[in-house]
């Protein structure tokens, strides 16, 4: 799935939820100091997800009624001794890897041309 297709999928899901009126009540949990569980995190690294991944994982958690906002990869599940249930489907995500290129190198010229 391309990034553009993923953006379209998320946008269409948000529009469909708004049109159905199928939205949870907005609670602002941070106002009472209960910030835990708002932002999806990786269950192994405990790093928070960001960008469009937050919206996608919020929607998936709401749809599937998951109790926790913790996610992991298939490989992380296996390494932790777990197994994904038969029939379960993955939730797509976006991974961006920053690449540092030294100025004046051939790679820099290729990337900027």
Biopython code that builds the backbone (N, CA, C, O; Angstrom):
import numpy as np
from Bio.PDB.StructureBuilder import StructureBuilder

atoms = [
    (1, "UNK", "N", (0.846, -1.173, 0.000)),
    (1, "UNK", "CA", (0.000, 0.000, 0.000)),
    (1, "UNK", "C", (0.891, 1.234, 0.000)),
    (1, "UNK", "O", (1.795, 1.351, 0.827)),
    (2, "UNK", "N", (0.639, 2.144, -0.915)),
    (2, "UNK", "CA", (1.440, 3.363, -0.991)),
    (2, "UNK", "C", (1.024, 4.327, 0.124)),
    (2, "UNK", "O", (-0.050, 4.194, 0.711)),
    (3, "UNK", "N", (1.883, 5.284, 0.398)),
    (3, "UNK", "CA", (1.572, 6.281, 1.422)),
    (3, "UNK", "C", (0.323, 7.061, 1.017)),
    (3, "UNK", "O", (-0.525, 7.350, 1.862)),
    (4, "UNK", "N", (0.202, 7.400, -0.261)),
    (4, "UNK", "CA", (-0.976, 8.127, -0.746)),
    (4, "UNK", "C", (-2.250, 7.316, -0.503)),
    (4, "UNK", "O", (-3.263, 7.865, -0.070)),
    (5, "UNK", "N", (-2.201, 6.017, -0.780)),
    (5, "UNK", "CA", (-3.367, 5.162, -0.541)),
    (5, "UNK", "C", (-3.702, 5.101, 0.950)),
    (5, "UNK", "O", (-4.872, 5.075, 1.332)),
    (6, "UNK", "N", (-2.671, 5.078, 1.776)),
    (6, "UNK", "CA", (-2.871, 5.061, 3.218)),
    (6, "UNK", "C", (-3.529, 6.357, 3.688)),
    (6, "UNK", "O", (-4.454, 6.320, 4.500)),
    (7, "UNK", "N", (-3.064, 7.496, 3.190)),
    (7, "UNK", "CA", (-3.676, 8.789, 3.529)),
    (7, "UNK", "C", (-5.150, 8.803, 3.121)),
    (7, "UNK", "O", (-6.011, 9.245, 3.882)),
    (8, "UNK", "N", (-5.427, 8.315, 1.913)),
    (8, "UNK", "CA", (-6.807, 8.282, 1.429)),
    (8, "UNK", "C", (-7.666, 7.379, 2.299)),
    (8, "UNK", "O", (-8.810, 7.716, 2.602)),
    (9, "UNK", "N", (-7.131, 6.247, 2.698)),
    (9, "UNK", "CA", (-7.865, 5.299, 3.546)),
    (9, "UNK", "C", (-8.229, 5.938, 4.882)),
    (9, "UNK", "O", (-9.371, 5.837, 5.332)),
    (10, "UNK", "N", (-7.257, 6.598, 5.516)),
    (10, "UNK", "CA", (-7.506, 7.242, 6.807)),
    (10, "UNK", "C", (-8.507, 8.385, 6.646)),
    (10, "UNK", "O", (-9.434, 8.514, 7.446)),
    (11, "UNK", "N", (-8.327, 9.203, 5.630)),
    (11, "UNK", "CA", (-9.242, 10.318, 5.388)),
    (11, "UNK", "C", (-10.663, 9.822, 5.163)),
    (11, "UNK", "O", (-11.613, 10.368, 5.724)),
    (12, "UNK", "N", (-10.807, 8.788, 4.342)),
    (12, "UNK", "CA", (-12.136, 8.239, 4.064)),
    (12, "UNK", "C", (-12.779, 7.663, 5.316)),
    (12, "UNK", "O", (-13.992, 7.774, 5.494)),
    (13, "UNK", "N", (-11.979, 7.045, 6.189)),
    (13, "UNK", "CA", (-12.507, 6.492, 7.433)),
    (13, "UNK", "C", (-12.983, 7.604, 8.363)),
    (13, "UNK", "O", (-14.038, 7.487, 8.988)),
    (14, "UNK", "N", (-12.208, 8.677, 8.453)),
    (14, "UNK", "CA", (-12.604, 9.814, 9.295)),
    (14, "UNK", "C", (-13.904, 10.427, 8.774)),
    (14, "UNK", "O", (-14.811, 10.717, 9.555)),
    (15, "UNK", "N", (-13.996, 10.623, 7.464)),
    (15, "UNK", "CA", (-15.207, 11.192, 6.868)),
    (15, "UNK", "C", (-16.405, 10.279, 7.116)),
    (15, "UNK", "O", (-17.481, 10.755, 7.479)),
    (16, "UNK", "N", (-16.227, 8.984, 6.926)),
    (16, "UNK", "CA", (-17.322, 8.027, 7.152)),
    (16, "UNK", "C", (-17.784, 8.052, 8.605)),
    (16, "UNK", "O", (-18.986, 8.018, 8.866)),
    (17, "UNK", "N", (-16.852, 8.112, 9.553)),
    (17, "UNK", "CA", (-17.217, 8.170, 10.972)),
    (17, "UNK", "C", (-17.979, 9.447, 11.300)),
    (17, "UNK", "O", (-18.948, 9.415, 12.058)),
    (18, "UNK", "N", (-17.548, 10.566, 10.735)),
    (18, "UNK", "CA", (-18.238, 11.841, 10.968)),
    (18, "UNK", "C", (-19.652, 11.776, 10.390)),
    (18, "UNK", "O", (-20.613, 12.193, 11.037)),
    (19, "UNK", "N", (-19.773, 11.256, 9.177)),
    (19, "UNK", "CA", (-21.085, 11.177, 8.533)),
    (19, "UNK", "C", (-22.035, 10.239, 9.273)),
    (19, "UNK", "O", (-23.236, 10.501, 9.335)),
    (20, "UNK", "N", (-21.506, 9.139, 9.840)),
    (20, "UNK", "CA", (-22.337, 8.202, 10.601)),
    (20, "UNK", "C", (-22.667, 8.740, 11.983)),
    (20, "UNK", "O", (-23.608, 8.277, 12.628)),
    (21, "UNK", "N", (-21.894, 9.717, 12.436)),
    (21, "UNK", "CA", (-22.066, 10.193, 13.803)),
    (21, "UNK", "C", (-21.496, 9.191, 14.793)),
    (21, "UNK", "O", (-21.825, 9.221, 15.979)),
    (22, "UNK", "N", (-20.640, 8.303, 14.303)),
    (22, "UNK", "CA", (-20.078, 7.210, 15.094)),
    (22, "UNK", "C", (-18.768, 7.643, 15.746)),
    (22, "UNK", "O", (-17.718, 7.046, 15.512)),
    (23, "UNK", "N", (-18.846, 8.686, 16.566)),
    (23, "UNK", "CA", (-17.649, 9.212, 17.207)),
    (23, "UNK", "C", (-17.801, 9.144, 18.719)),
    (23, "UNK", "O", (-18.885, 9.386, 19.248)),
    (24, "UNK", "N", (-16.724, 8.818, 19.410)),
    (24, "UNK", "CA", (-16.817, 8.792, 20.876)),
    (24, "UNK", "C", (-16.952, 10.210, 21.431)),
    (24, "UNK", "O", (-16.582, 11.182, 20.773)),
    (25, "UNK", "N", (-17.475, 10.310, 22.625)),
    (25, "UNK", "CA", (-17.589, 11.600, 23.285)),
    (25, "UNK", "C", (-16.186, 12.123, 23.573)),
    (25, "UNK", "O", (-15.316, 11.377, 24.021)),
    (26, "UNK", "N", (-15.977, 13.401, 23.313)),
    (26, "UNK", "CA", (-14.658, 13.997, 23.536)),
    (26, "UNK", "C", (-14.505, 14.276, 25.021)),
    (26, "UNK", "O", (-15.293, 15.032, 25.589)),
    (27, "UNK", "N", (-13.498, 13.676, 25.664)),
    (27, "UNK", "CA", (-13.367, 13.751, 27.113)),
    (27, "UNK", "C", (-12.225, 14.615, 27.628)),
    (27, "UNK", "O", (-12.256, 15.000, 28.797)),
    (28, "UNK", "N", (-11.242, 14.932, 26.841)),
    (28, "UNK", "CA", (-10.066, 15.697, 27.267)),
    (28, "UNK", "C", (-9.461, 15.124, 28.552)),
    (28, "UNK", "O", (-9.442, 15.819, 29.567)),
    (29, "UNK", "N", (-8.975, 13.902, 28.544)),
    (29, "UNK", "CA", (-8.485, 13.265, 29.771)),
    (29, "UNK", "C", (-7.286, 13.953, 30.401)),
    (29, "UNK", "O", (-7.031, 13.752, 31.588)),
    (30, "UNK", "N", (-6.541, 14.755, 29.653)),
    (30, "UNK", "CA", (-5.380, 15.414, 30.220)),
    (30, "UNK", "C", (-5.781, 16.497, 31.229)),
    (30, "UNK", "O", (-4.967, 16.878, 32.070)),
    (31, "UNK", "N", (-6.999, 16.989, 31.162)),
    (31, "UNK", "CA", (-7.423, 18.041, 32.087)),
    (31, "UNK", "C", (-7.480, 17.536, 33.522)),
    (31, "UNK", "O", (-7.301, 18.320, 34.454)),
    (32, "UNK", "N", (-7.721, 16.263, 33.718)),
    (32, "UNK", "CA", (-7.766, 15.720, 35.078)),
    (32, "UNK", "C", (-6.452, 15.018, 35.429)),
    (32, "UNK", "O", (-6.370, 14.293, 36.420)),
    (33, "UNK", "N", (-5.441, 15.241, 34.615)),
    (33, "UNK", "CA", (-4.134, 14.672, 34.893)),
    (33, "UNK", "C", (-3.984, 13.215, 34.486)),
    (33, "UNK", "O", (-2.981, 12.590, 34.829)),
    (34, "UNK", "N", (-4.946, 12.657, 33.766)),
    (34, "UNK", "CA", (-4.889, 11.251, 33.370)),
    (34, "UNK", "C", (-4.406, 11.147, 31.934)),
    (34, "UNK", "O", (-5.202, 10.929, 31.020)),
    (35, "UNK", "N", (-3.125, 11.301, 31.736)),
    (35, "UNK", "CA", (-2.576, 11.294, 30.378)),
    (35, "UNK", "C", (-2.288, 9.896, 29.882)),
    (35, "UNK", "O", (-2.173, 9.699, 28.672)),
    (36, "UNK", "N", (-2.166, 8.932, 30.744)),
    (36, "UNK", "CA", (-1.825, 7.573, 30.339)),
    (36, "UNK", "C", (-2.826, 6.991, 29.368)),
    (36, "UNK", "O", (-4.036, 7.127, 29.553)),
    (37, "UNK", "N", (-2.329, 6.352, 28.345)),
    (37, "UNK", "CA", (-3.193, 5.662, 27.412)),
    (37, "UNK", "C", (-3.749, 6.501, 26.287)),
    (37, "UNK", "O", (-4.507, 5.990, 25.462)),
    (38, "UNK", "N", (-3.400, 7.770, 26.225)),
    (38, "UNK", "CA", (-3.936, 8.623, 25.164)),
    (38, "UNK", "C", (-3.172, 8.388, 23.855)),
    (38, "UNK", "O", (-3.774, 8.087, 22.824)),
    (39, "UNK", "N", (-1.865, 8.527, 23.905)),
    (39, "UNK", "CA", (-1.036, 8.384, 22.708)),
    (39, "UNK", "C", (-0.611, 6.920, 22.569)),
    (39, "UNK", "O", (-0.098, 6.332, 23.522)),
    (40, "UNK", "N", (-0.820, 6.331, 21.394)),
    (40, "UNK", "CA", (-0.377, 4.950, 21.184)),
    (40, "UNK", "C", (1.139, 4.851, 21.341)),
    (40, "UNK", "O", (1.881, 5.722, 20.885)),
    (41, "UNK", "N", (1.587, 3.779, 21.992)),
    (41, "UNK", "CA", (3.016, 3.546, 22.175)),
    (41, "UNK", "C", (3.374, 2.148, 21.707)),
    (41, "UNK", "O", (2.516, 1.274, 21.587)),
    (42, "UNK", "N", (4.655, 1.956, 21.447)),
    (42, "UNK", "CA", (5.158, 0.628, 21.124)),
    (42, "UNK", "C", (5.259, -0.143, 22.437)),
    (42, "UNK", "O", (5.871, 0.344, 23.388)),
    (43, "UNK", "N", (4.680, -1.314, 22.504)),
    (43, "UNK", "CA", (4.620, -2.095, 23.745)),
    (43, "UNK", "C", (5.991, -2.562, 24.211)),
    (43, "UNK", "O", (6.172, -2.841, 25.396)),
    (44, "UNK", "N", (6.954, -2.654, 23.312)),
    (44, "UNK", "CA", (8.289, -3.122, 23.679)),
    (44, "UNK", "C", (9.206, -1.951, 24.015)),
    (44, "UNK", "O", (9.841, -1.936, 25.069)),
    (45, "UNK", "N", (9.272, -0.976, 23.121)),
    (45, "UNK", "CA", (10.204, 0.138, 23.312)),
    (45, "UNK", "C", (9.624, 1.253, 24.175)),
    (45, "UNK", "O", (10.366, 2.081, 24.703)),
    (46, "UNK", "N", (8.309, 1.275, 24.317)),
    (46, "UNK", "CA", (7.573, 2.317, 25.054)),
    (46, "UNK", "C", (7.668, 3.691, 24.388)),
    (46, "UNK", "O", (7.305, 4.698, 24.996)),
    (47, "UNK", "N", (8.146, 3.740, 23.157)),
    (47, "UNK", "CA", (8.211, 5.005, 22.416)),
    (47, "UNK", "C", (6.832, 5.318, 21.851)),
    (47, "UNK", "O", (6.150, 4.427, 21.346)),
    (48, "UNK", "N", (6.413, 6.598, 21.934)),
    (48, "UNK", "CA", (5.105, 6.965, 21.382)),
    (48, "UNK", "C", (5.151, 7.017, 19.859)),
    (48, "UNK", "O", (6.167, 7.382, 19.268)),
    (49, "UNK", "N", (4.044, 6.648, 19.238)),
    (49, "UNK", "CA", (3.900, 6.814, 17.793)),
    (49, "UNK", "C", (3.597, 8.282, 17.519)),
    (49, "UNK", "O", (3.176, 9.005, 18.423)),
    (50, "UNK", "N", (3.803, 8.725, 16.298)),
    (50, "UNK", "CA", (3.537, 10.119, 15.969)),
    (50, "UNK", "C", (2.917, 10.227, 14.588)),
    (50, "UNK", "O", (2.775, 9.240, 13.867)),
    (51, "UNK", "N", (2.554, 11.452, 14.241)),
    (51, "UNK", "CA", (2.008, 11.724, 12.917)),
    (51, "UNK", "C", (0.713, 10.987, 12.636)),
    (51, "UNK", "O", (-0.125, 10.807, 13.520)),
    (52, "UNK", "N", (0.568, 10.567, 11.397)),
    (52, "UNK", "CA", (-0.640, 9.875, 10.958)),
    (52, "UNK", "C", (-0.822, 8.547, 11.687)),
    (52, "UNK", "O", (-1.945, 8.060, 11.816)),
    (53, "UNK", "N", (0.277, 7.956, 12.166)),
    (53, "UNK", "CA", (0.174, 6.701, 12.905)),
    (53, "UNK", "C", (-0.731, 6.842, 14.131)),
    (53, "UNK", "O", (-1.453, 5.906, 14.475)),
    (54, "UNK", "N", (-0.699, 7.994, 14.788)),
    (54, "UNK", "CA", (-1.547, 8.208, 15.960)),
    (54, "UNK", "C", (-3.013, 8.087, 15.568)),
    (54, "UNK", "O", (-3.779, 7.392, 16.236)),
    (55, "UNK", "N", (-3.409, 8.758, 14.490)),
    (55, "UNK", "CA", (-4.805, 8.703, 14.042)),
    (55, "UNK", "C", (-5.215, 7.287, 13.646)),
    (55, "UNK", "O", (-6.301, 6.825, 13.995)),
    (56, "UNK", "N", (-4.338, 6.608, 12.917)),
    (56, "UNK", "CA", (-4.668, 5.252, 12.460)),
    (56, "UNK", "C", (-4.831, 4.304, 13.645)),
    (56, "UNK", "O", (-5.752, 3.488, 13.672)),
    (57, "UNK", "N", (-3.929, 4.416, 14.629)),
    (57, "UNK", "CA", (-3.993, 3.518, 15.777)),
    (57, "UNK", "C", (-5.152, 3.876, 16.705)),
    (57, "UNK", "O", (-5.752, 2.985, 17.306)),
    (58, "UNK", "N", (-5.479, 5.166, 16.832)),
    (58, "UNK", "CA", (-6.668, 5.555, 17.595)),
    (58, "UNK", "C", (-7.914, 4.927, 16.979)),
    (58, "UNK", "O", (-8.742, 4.351, 17.685)),
    (59, "UNK", "N", (-8.041, 5.041, 15.663)),
    (59, "UNK", "CA", (-9.220, 4.506, 14.973)),
    (59, "UNK", "C", (-9.303, 2.990, 15.129)),
    (59, "UNK", "O", (-10.379, 2.445, 15.374)),
    (60, "UNK", "N", (-8.174, 2.318, 14.987)),
    (60, "UNK", "CA", (-8.154, 0.851, 15.110)),
    (60, "UNK", "C", (-8.530, 0.430, 16.528)),
    (60, "UNK", "O", (-9.286, -0.522, 16.720)),
    (61, "UNK", "N", (-7.993, 1.150, 17.526)),
    (61, "UNK", "CA", (-8.299, 0.827, 18.925)),
    (61, "UNK", "C", (-9.789, 1.017, 19.192)),
    (61, "UNK", "O", (-10.416, 0.186, 19.850)),
    (62, "UNK", "N", (-10.349, 2.098, 18.688)),
    (62, "UNK", "CA", (-11.779, 2.365, 18.871)),
    (62, "UNK", "C", (-12.624, 1.289, 18.199)),
    (62, "UNK", "O", (-13.564, 0.761, 18.792)),
    (63, "UNK", "N", (-12.277, 0.970, 16.952)),
    (63, "UNK", "CA", (-13.055, -0.017, 16.194)),
    (63, "UNK", "C", (-13.018, -1.389, 16.848)),
    (63, "UNK", "O", (-14.045, -2.061, 16.939)),
    (64, "UNK", "N", (-11.846, -1.810, 17.302)),
    (64, "UNK", "CA", (-11.685, -3.157, 17.863)),
    (64, "UNK", "C", (-11.924, -3.206, 19.382)),
    (64, "UNK", "O", (-11.911, -4.278, 19.987)),
    (65, "UNK", "N", (-12.143, -2.030, 19.985)),
    (65, "UNK", "CA", (-12.385, -1.941, 21.426)),
    (65, "UNK", "C", (-11.226, -2.516, 22.247)),
    (65, "UNK", "O", (-11.441, -3.197, 23.249)),
    (66, "UNK", "N", (-9.999, -2.233, 21.809)),
    (66, "UNK", "CA", (-8.830, -2.678, 22.554)),
    (66, "UNK", "C", (-8.719, -1.885, 23.854)),
    (66, "UNK", "O", (-8.981, -0.683, 23.875)),
    (67, "UNK", "N", (-8.334, -2.551, 24.926)),
    (67, "UNK", "CA", (-8.222, -1.903, 26.234)),
    (67, "UNK", "C", (-6.977, -1.029, 26.330)),
    (67, "UNK", "O", (-6.988, -0.014, 27.027)),
    (68, "UNK", "N", (-5.921, -1.404, 25.647)),
    (68, "UNK", "CA", (-4.649, -0.690, 25.748)),
    (68, "UNK", "C", (-4.287, -0.011, 24.436)),
    (68, "UNK", "O", (-4.717, -0.436, 23.363)),
    (69, "UNK", "N", (-3.495, 1.043, 24.533)),
    (69, "UNK", "CA", (-3.002, 1.755, 23.356)),
    (69, "UNK", "C", (-1.555, 1.353, 23.089)),
    (69, "UNK", "O", (-0.729, 2.187, 22.717)),
    (70, "UNK", "N", (-1.258, 0.076, 23.280)),
    (70, "UNK", "CA", (0.093, -0.427, 23.058)),
    (70, "UNK", "C", (0.093, -1.343, 21.847)),
    (70, "UNK", "O", (-0.789, -2.185, 21.681)),
    (71, "UNK", "N", (1.108, -1.160, 21.001)),
    (71, "UNK", "CA", (1.184, -1.875, 19.740)),
    (71, "UNK", "C", (2.572, -2.462, 19.587)),
    (71, "UNK", "O", (3.527, -1.975, 20.192)),
    (72, "UNK", "N", (2.688, -3.500, 18.785)),
    (72, "UNK", "CA", (4.003, -4.060, 18.471)),
    (72, "UNK", "C", (3.978, -4.700, 17.103)),
    (72, "UNK", "O", (2.920, -4.961, 16.530)),
    (73, "UNK", "N", (5.165, -4.943, 16.598)),
    (73, "UNK", "CA", (5.275, -5.576, 15.292)),
    (73, "UNK", "C", (5.144, -7.081, 15.454)),
    (73, "UNK", "O", (5.228, -7.601, 16.567)),
    (74, "UNK", "N", (4.942, -7.770, 14.356)),
    (74, "UNK", "CA", (4.853, -9.228, 14.385)),
    (74, "UNK", "C", (6.143, -9.816, 14.950)),
    (74, "UNK", "O", (6.119, -10.737, 15.767)),
    (75, "UNK", "N", (7.263, -9.266, 14.499)),
    (75, "UNK", "CA", (8.559, -9.763, 14.975)),
    (75, "UNK", "C", (8.718, -9.524, 16.481)),
    (75, "UNK", "O", (9.211, -10.400, 17.191)),
    (76, "UNK", "N", (8.310, -8.362, 16.974)),
    (76, "UNK", "CA", (8.398, -8.085, 18.406)),
    (76, "UNK", "C", (7.514, -9.041, 19.197)),
    (76, "UNK", "O", (7.889, -9.475, 20.286)),
    (77, "UNK", "N", (6.363, -9.368, 18.666)),
    (77, "UNK", "CA", (5.459, -10.320, 19.316)),
    (77, "UNK", "C", (6.126, -11.687, 19.441)),
    (77, "UNK", "O", (6.086, -12.307, 20.503)),
    (78, "UNK", "N", (6.735, -12.152, 18.360)),
    (78, "UNK", "CA", (7.418, -13.445, 18.373)),
    (78, "UNK", "C", (8.585, -13.439, 19.351)),
    (78, "UNK", "O", (8.765, -14.395, 20.106)),
    (79, "UNK", "N", (9.379, -12.373, 19.345)),
    (79, "UNK", "CA", (10.538, -12.285, 20.227)),
    (79, "UNK", "C", (10.135, -12.259, 21.704)),
    (79, "UNK", "O", (10.899, -12.692, 22.566)),
    (80, "UNK", "N", (8.931, -11.749, 21.991)),
    (80, "UNK", "CA", (8.435, -11.704, 23.371)),
    (80, "UNK", "C", (7.773, -13.015, 23.777)),
    (80, "UNK", "O", (7.288, -13.152, 24.900)),
    (81, "UNK", "N", (7.755, -13.991, 22.845)),
    (81, "UNK", "CA", (7.175, -15.294, 23.152)),
    (81, "UNK", "C", (5.694, -15.394, 22.832)),
    (81, "UNK", "O", (5.040, -16.370, 23.199)),
    (82, "UNK", "N", (5.166, -14.394, 22.151)),
    (82, "UNK", "CA", (3.751, -14.391, 21.808)),
    (82, "UNK", "C", (3.497, -14.916, 20.408)),
    (82, "UNK", "O", (4.425, -15.232, 19.662)),
    (83, "UNK", "N", (2.223, -15.002, 20.071)),
    (83, "UNK", "CA", (1.820, -15.421, 18.735)),
    (83, "UNK", "C", (0.549, -14.656, 18.375)),
    (83, "UNK", "O", (-0.377, -14.562, 19.180)),
    (84, "UNK", "N", (0.511, -14.118, 17.175)),
    (84, "UNK", "CA", (-0.669, -13.407, 16.696)),
    (84, "UNK", "C", (-1.775, -14.432, 16.462)),
    (84, "UNK", "O", (-1.539, -15.500, 15.898)),
    (85, "UNK", "N", (-2.981, -14.092, 16.901)),
    (85, "UNK", "CA", (-4.104, -15.014, 16.743)),
    (85, "UNK", "C", (-4.417, -15.256, 15.270)),
    (85, "UNK", "O", (-4.303, -14.352, 14.442)),
    (86, "UNK", "N", (-4.806, -16.470, 14.963)),
    (86, "UNK", "CA", (-5.186, -16.831, 13.599)),
    (86, "UNK", "C", (-6.326, -15.927, 13.137)),
    (86, "UNK", "O", (-7.296, -15.712, 13.864)),
    (87, "UNK", "N", (-6.197, -15.405, 11.925)),
    (87, "UNK", "CA", (-7.226, -14.556, 11.339)),
    (87, "UNK", "C", (-7.041, -13.078, 11.613)),
    (87, "UNK", "O", (-7.702, -12.254, 10.979)),
    (88, "UNK", "N", (-6.156, -12.712, 12.544)),
    (88, "UNK", "CA", (-5.922, -11.293, 12.831)),
    (88, "UNK", "C", (-5.237, -10.635, 11.637)),
    (88, "UNK", "O", (-4.448, -11.265, 10.932)),
    (89, "UNK", "N", (-5.547, -9.375, 11.424)),
    (89, "UNK", "CA", (-4.942, -8.605, 10.339)),
    (89, "UNK", "C", (-4.097, -7.486, 10.935)),
    (89, "UNK", "O", (-4.399, -6.976, 12.014)),
    (90, "UNK", "N", (-3.051, -7.114, 10.234)),
    (90, "UNK", "CA", (-2.169, -6.051, 10.714)),
    (90, "UNK", "C", (-2.820, -4.687, 10.513)),
    (90, "UNK", "O", (-3.725, -4.521, 9.696)),
    (91, "UNK", "N", (-2.341, -3.731, 11.270)),
    (91, "UNK", "CA", (-2.737, -2.341, 11.109)),
    (91, "UNK", "C", (-1.595, -1.642, 10.389)),
    (91, "UNK", "O", (-0.464, -1.668, 10.873)),
    (92, "UNK", "N", (-1.859, -1.020, 9.246)),
    (92, "UNK", "CA", (-0.757, -0.371, 8.517)),
    (92, "UNK", "C", (-0.195, 0.810, 9.290)),
    (92, "UNK", "O", (-0.895, 1.459, 10.067)),
    (93, "UNK", "N", (1.067, 1.067, 9.062)),
    (93, "UNK", "CA", (1.726, 2.200, 9.695)),
    (93, "UNK", "C", (2.715, 2.827, 8.737)),
    (93, "UNK", "O", (3.045, 2.258, 7.696)),
    (94, "UNK", "N", (3.179, 3.998, 9.102)),
    (94, "UNK", "CA", (4.147, 4.708, 8.275)),
    (94, "UNK", "C", (5.458, 4.767, 9.035)),
    (94, "UNK", "O", (5.498, 5.219, 10.179)),
    (95, "UNK", "N", (6.524, 4.315, 8.409)),
    (95, "UNK", "CA", (7.853, 4.364, 9.004)),
    (95, "UNK", "C", (8.713, 5.279, 8.147)),
    (95, "UNK", "O", (8.874, 5.057, 6.947)),
    (96, "UNK", "N", (9.262, 6.309, 8.779)),
    (96, "UNK", "CA", (10.125, 7.244, 8.070)),
    (96, "UNK", "C", (11.521, 7.107, 8.644)),
    (96, "UNK", "O", (11.722, 7.209, 9.855)),
    (97, "UNK", "N", (12.475, 6.876, 7.771)),
    (97, "UNK", "CA", (13.860, 6.734, 8.187)),
    (97, "UNK", "C", (14.644, 7.919, 7.648)),
    (97, "UNK", "O", (14.693, 8.136, 6.437)),
    (98, "UNK", "N", (15.251, 8.678, 8.536)),
    (98, "UNK", "CA", (16.037, 9.831, 8.109)),
    (98, "UNK", "C", (17.376, 9.355, 7.577)),
    (98, "UNK", "O", (18.015, 8.478, 8.160)),
    (99, "UNK", "N", (17.792, 9.939, 6.467)),
    (99, "UNK", "CA", (19.073, 9.594, 5.866)),
    (99, "UNK", "C", (19.926, 10.855, 5.794)),
    (99, "UNK", "O", (19.539, 11.854, 5.188)),
    (100, "UNK", "N", (21.077, 10.786, 6.414)),
    (100, "UNK", "CA", (21.987, 11.927, 6.405)),
    (100, "UNK", "C", (22.984, 11.733, 5.273)),
    (100, "UNK", "O", (23.635, 10.693, 5.175)),
    (101, "UNK", "N", (23.097, 12.745, 4.422)),
    (101, "UNK", "CA", (24.004, 12.676, 3.285)),
    (101, "UNK", "C", (24.989, 13.825, 3.407)),
    (101, "UNK", "O", (24.597, 14.975, 3.604)),
    (102, "UNK", "N", (26.259, 13.507, 3.290)),
    (102, "UNK", "CA", (27.288, 14.534, 3.417)),
    (102, "UNK", "C", (27.243, 15.475, 2.220)),
    (102, "UNK", "O", (27.040, 15.058, 1.079)),
    (103, "UNK", "N", (27.438, 16.750, 2.513)),
    (103, "UNK", "CA", (27.436, 17.750, 1.439)),
    (103, "UNK", "C", (28.618, 17.527, 0.515)),
    (103, "UNK", "O", (29.708, 17.162, 0.955)),
    (104, "UNK", "N", (28.391, 17.750, -0.757)),
    (104, "UNK", "CA", (29.448, 17.656, -1.748)),
    (104, "UNK", "C", (29.698, 16.255, -2.271)),
    (104, "UNK", "O", (30.590, 16.060, -3.097)),
    (105, "UNK", "N", (28.948, 15.291, -1.820)),
    (105, "UNK", "CA", (29.152, 13.919, -2.306)),
    (105, "UNK", "C", (28.266, 13.661, -3.517)),
    (105, "UNK", "O", (27.344, 14.424, -3.805)),
    (106, "UNK", "N", (28.560, 12.585, -4.210)),
    (106, "UNK", "CA", (27.748, 12.211, -5.369)),
    (106, "UNK", "C", (26.299, 11.934, -4.934)),
    (106, "UNK", "O", (25.361, 12.269, -5.657)),
    (107, "UNK", "N", (26.118, 11.320, -3.752)),
    (107, "UNK", "CA", (24.769, 11.009, -3.306)),
    (107, "UNK", "C", (23.944, 12.274, -3.121)),
    (107, "UNK", "O", (22.753, 12.300, -3.434)),
    (108, "UNK", "N", (24.589, 13.333, -2.606)),
    (108, "UNK", "CA", (23.847, 14.581, -2.416)),
    (108, "UNK", "C", (23.366, 15.110, -3.765)),
    (108, "UNK", "O", (22.216, 15.531, -3.893)),
    (109, "UNK", "N", (24.223, 15.090, -4.748)),
    (109, "UNK", "CA", (23.844, 15.608, -6.059)),
    (109, "UNK", "C", (22.713, 14.762, -6.675)),
    (109, "UNK", "O", (21.816, 15.299, -7.325)),
    (110, "UNK", "N", (22.765, 13.445, -6.464)),
    (110, "UNK", "CA", (21.724, 12.576, -7.006)),
    (110, "UNK", "C", (20.384, 12.832, -6.313)),
    (110, "UNK", "O", (19.338, 12.831, -6.962)),
    (111, "UNK", "N", (20.416, 13.048, -5.009)),
    (111, "UNK", "CA", (19.179, 13.253, -4.249)),
    (111, "UNK", "C", (18.530, 14.582, -4.555)),
    (111, "UNK", "O", (17.307, 14.704, -4.482)),
    (112, "UNK", "N", (19.318, 15.574, -4.894)),
    (112, "UNK", "CA", (18.775, 16.910, -5.109)),
    (112, "UNK", "C", (18.533, 17.222, -6.586)),
    (112, "UNK", "O", (18.056, 18.312, -6.904)),
    (113, "UNK", "N", (18.839, 16.324, -7.472)),
    (113, "UNK", "CA", (18.671, 16.639, -8.894)),
    (113, "UNK", "C", (17.276, 16.317, -9.367)),
    (113, "UNK", "O", (16.960, 16.520, -10.540)),
]
sb = StructureBuilder()
sb.init_structure("model")
sb.init_model(0)
sb.init_chain("A")
sb.init_seg("    ")
for serial, (resi, resn, name, xyz) in enumerate(atoms, 1):
    if name == "N":
        sb.init_residue(resn, " ", resi, " ")
    sb.init_atom(name, np.array(xyz, "f"), 0.0, 1.0, " ", f" {name:<3s}", serial, name[0])
structure = sb.get_structure()
